Amino acid sequence: MQQNESFPLDAVPPRVRRALLREFQGRWPTVQEVSQISDRHWLATPDIGPSTLEKIHSVLRPQSCQREGSSPEMTDAELLNRLEFI
């Protein structure tokens, strides 16, 4: 997915779509704009929780784009949870 493409809002549930549009003042964001917002900010946004954030990440980084044999990257939310645990 190219960074300057529109984020595929139809790939996420309506509640998430509304939250994304609310975050961008009703404007359809690009992939780059969505990816530049930190996980911490998303998690502080109404209607965005950990599972919703994972859906956003899955749209941003589809499985087909991951290299074979590479270990999956942890999301910022997962890293923060691990850090807080430590």
Backbone bond lengths (Angstrom), bond angles and torsions (degrees), N, CA, C in turn:
res aa  C-N    CA-C-N  psi(-1)  N-CA   C-N-CA  omega(-1)  CA-C   N-CA-C  phi
1 M - - - 1.443 - - 1.532 108.19 -
2 Q 1.301 116.17 129.60 1.460 121.48 -179.43 1.530 110.72 -77.72
3 Q 1.327 115.82 144.53 1.462 121.06 -177.46 1.530 112.98 -63.69
4 N 1.333 117.46 -29.90 1.466 119.60 -176.84 1.530 112.79 -90.69
5 E 1.336 117.76 1.52 1.466 121.49 175.81 1.521 110.02 -74.02
6 S 1.317 115.35 155.45 1.458 119.83 173.79 1.518 108.98 -67.93
7 F 1.327 116.58 140.79 1.455 120.93 176.75 1.526 107.71 -65.95
8 P 1.331 118.60 132.20 1.467 120.53 -177.76 1.532 111.89 -75.28
9 L 1.312 115.75 85.36 1.463 120.71 -177.32 1.520 112.54 -61.70
10 D 1.325 117.45 -25.14 1.455 119.44 178.89 1.527 112.51 -72.46
11 A 1.327 117.45 -8.73 1.471 121.70 179.63 1.525 112.14 -87.02
12 V 1.316 117.44 -4.79 1.467 121.09 -179.18 1.533 108.98 -120.53
13 P 1.329 116.98 156.02 1.473 120.17 179.70 1.531 111.95 -60.35
14 P 1.343 117.51 155.47 1.473 121.23 -178.40 1.528 114.14 -53.56
15 R 1.322 117.64 -38.58 1.476 120.88 -179.99 1.529 110.25 -61.68
16 V 1.333 116.63 -41.33 1.465 121.86 -179.97 1.528 109.51 -70.40
17 R 1.317 115.67 -40.05 1.469 120.96 178.21 1.525 110.29 -57.77
18 R 1.341 115.84 -45.57 1.466 119.88 178.86 1.530 111.13 -62.55
19 A 1.341 116.71 -41.20 1.473 120.33 179.43 1.526 110.82 -64.28
20 L 1.327 117.02 -40.80 1.468 120.41 178.57 1.527 110.51 -64.60
21 L 1.320 116.83 -46.26 1.465 119.71 179.41 1.528 111.41 -64.17
22 R 1.333 116.45 -37.67 1.470 120.11 177.57 1.532 110.06 -63.23
23 E 1.326 116.74 -40.71 1.468 121.37 179.91 1.527 111.60 -62.33
24 F 1.335 116.55 -32.81 1.465 120.82 -178.39 1.526 111.73 -106.29
25 Q 1.324 116.17 29.25 1.458 123.93 175.87 1.533 112.73 50.64
26 G 1.335 116.24 42.64 1.450 121.63 175.75 1.523 115.05 84.55
27 R 1.309 117.15 -3.36 1.466 121.90 -178.43 1.520 109.67 -92.08
28 W 1.328 116.89 141.00 1.461 122.46 178.77 1.523 108.16 -72.57
29 P 1.335 119.13 115.26 1.469 121.25 -175.57 1.537 112.61 -79.86
30 T 1.317 114.84 162.17 1.464 120.38 172.95 1.525 108.56 -88.06
31 V 1.310 115.54 166.54 1.464 121.60 176.64 1.531 109.26 -57.58
32 Q 1.315 116.60 -43.68 1.463 120.93 -178.88 1.521 111.64 -61.69
33 E 1.319 117.70 -43.29 1.461 120.81 -179.79 1.525 111.50 -62.01
34 V 1.321 116.72 -42.44 1.471 120.53 179.74 1.525 109.82 -66.65
35 S 1.327 116.59 -42.26 1.473 119.68 -177.21 1.530 112.43 -70.74
36 Q 1.324 118.44 -21.15 1.460 120.74 -179.09 1.523 113.33 -79.21
37 I 1.315 117.14 -13.64 1.466 119.99 179.18 1.523 108.17 -83.43
38 S 1.312 115.59 130.25 1.469 120.49 -176.07 1.523 111.41 -67.85
39 D 1.315 114.94 153.78 1.462 120.46 176.49 1.524 110.44 -60.59
40 R 1.296 116.77 -37.79 1.474 120.54 179.47 1.528 110.51 -59.67
41 H 1.341 116.23 -42.82 1.467 119.86 178.46 1.528 110.52 -65.69
42 W 1.342 116.78 -45.38 1.461 119.46 179.05 1.519 110.66 -58.24
43 L 1.324 117.14 -43.63 1.466 120.13 -177.19 1.523 112.54 -67.85
44 A 1.324 117.36 -20.14 1.462 121.42 176.32 1.530 111.70 -88.42
45 T 1.318 116.75 -4.11 1.460 122.65 -178.71 1.529 109.96 -87.20
46 P 1.342 117.87 134.29 1.472 119.69 177.58 1.532 110.92 -55.67
47 D 1.306 116.53 142.31 1.468 125.27 178.90 1.527 113.99 73.82
48 I 1.332 118.88 5.62 1.463 121.24 177.50 1.523 107.84 -118.09
49 G 1.320 115.53 113.72 1.460 121.98 176.05 1.515 109.04 -119.50
50 P 1.324 117.46 -175.69 1.464 120.68 -178.11 1.532 114.13 -56.78
51 S 1.328 118.22 -42.91 1.467 119.10 -178.88 1.525 111.04 -70.39
52 T 1.327 116.30 -35.70 1.463 120.19 176.55 1.517 110.40 -66.05
53 L 1.318 115.98 -40.95 1.458 120.49 178.35 1.522 110.72 -61.85
54 E 1.321 116.74 -37.87 1.463 120.21 176.64 1.526 111.23 -63.26
55 K 1.333 117.33 -36.40 1.464 120.36 177.12 1.517 110.40 -64.12
56 I 1.319 116.67 -41.48 1.473 120.68 177.61 1.523 109.51 -62.40
57 H 1.335 116.69 -45.04 1.466 120.51 179.01 1.523 111.40 -62.76
58 S 1.320 117.13 -37.87 1.470 119.19 -179.03 1.526 110.91 -66.08
59 V 1.324 116.47 -31.06 1.467 119.49 176.29 1.530 109.98 -73.87
60 L 1.330 115.91 -39.05 1.464 120.07 -179.36 1.519 112.48 -69.68
61 R 1.341 116.73 -35.14 1.470 121.70 -178.39 1.523 109.70 -128.92
62 P 1.326 117.20 80.27 1.464 119.04 -179.56 1.526 111.57 -61.46
63 Q 1.322 116.37 150.36 1.462 122.51 -179.13 1.515 111.94 -56.71
64 S 1.322 118.14 -37.01 1.461 120.96 -176.43 1.522 112.53 -64.89
65 C 1.321 117.45 -19.34 1.460 120.48 -179.26 1.519 112.65 -88.28
66 Q 1.342 117.91 -11.82 1.457 119.76 -179.32 1.522 109.15 -77.04
67 R 1.323 115.58 142.01 1.460 120.01 179.13 1.517 109.76 -70.97
68 E 1.344 115.15 143.32 1.458 119.04 177.11 1.517 109.42 -68.21
69 G 1.317 115.75 142.12 1.447 120.33 177.48 1.521 114.29 82.57
70 S 1.316 118.00 -9.57 1.456 119.15 179.80 1.519 109.08 -86.60
71 S 1.304 115.69 149.67 1.457 118.83 178.87 1.522 108.44 -77.86
72 P 1.331 117.51 144.31 1.463 119.98 -179.26 1.526 110.30 -66.18
73 E 1.318 115.46 142.27 1.461 119.94 178.01 1.517 109.35 -76.80
74 M 1.314 115.02 147.94 1.455 119.33 174.69 1.518 107.83 -86.30
75 T 1.312 115.60 144.13 1.458 119.79 176.44 1.526 108.91 -74.66
76 D 1.316 115.42 166.09 1.462 119.48 176.53 1.523 110.84 -59.50
77 A 1.330 116.17 -39.27 1.471 119.96 -179.94 1.523 110.63 -63.06
78 E 1.337 116.97 -42.40 1.463 120.29 178.60 1.528 110.86 -65.40
79 L 1.322 116.83 -41.03 1.462 120.28 178.06 1.524 111.58 -63.55
80 L 1.344 116.51 -42.32 1.468 120.18 177.91 1.524 111.06 -63.42
81 N 1.322 117.12 -41.92 1.470 120.27 177.78 1.524 110.78 -61.87
82 R 1.324 116.75 -43.37 1.456 120.24 179.29 1.527 110.92 -64.69
83 L 1.341 116.59 -42.11 1.461 120.98 178.94 1.521 110.89 -62.34
84 E 1.331 117.15 -44.56 1.455 120.60 179.42 1.526 111.30 -64.30
85 F 1.328 116.92 -33.72 1.455 121.53 177.96 1.517 110.86 -65.77
86 I 1.337 115.30 -41.83 1.471 120.74 -179.33 1.508 108.59 -69.54
